[in-house]
């Protein structure tokens, strides 16, 4: 009888050790996922991430369905949006944007027409993104006194299809981004427009 009880104790203690190990691993997983809570950075997000190649000069007032079809390989999440960029948004985690490490792309729509595209990057990608835009569109111009949420200046380019904006520098927790806004969306925001 004593051997049976001893066996249970040994087996029982190894089960406890295994349970503790599982709890530690789960805690570590949660901690890593929490530390990577920036949209597009979590472990789950990165599993779905795919690269995107997008010519911002080729953007136009495509429908939500045509954007989803063109980027069918992305894991889209769509929702109503009540902001200045549109009345609906579809976003997806991405791994790259035109060959540069990226986190997230969001397609905004107004009346089912593409009105804006926003791409978010990790801070270390900002110099490459700015250089890519300068190479493609030439020297950037300052867009008035506008700044992002972190106080960085907004610079960009006016193009036939709309405006392309980017923060001029990134410090601290700031998130670099590129934002294309359609000409129609810009004209709608002018004073005197409905």
PyMOL commands that set and color helices and strands:
alter all, ss='L'
color gray80, all
select helices_A, chain A and resi 2-35+43-48+56-58+64-70+123-137+183-188
alter helices_A, ss='H'
color red, helices_A
select strands_A, chain A and resi 50-52+77-83+86-97+100-101+104-110+113-120+141-147+153-159+162-167+177-182
alter strands_A, ss='S'
color yellow, strands_A
deselect
rebuild
show_as cartoon
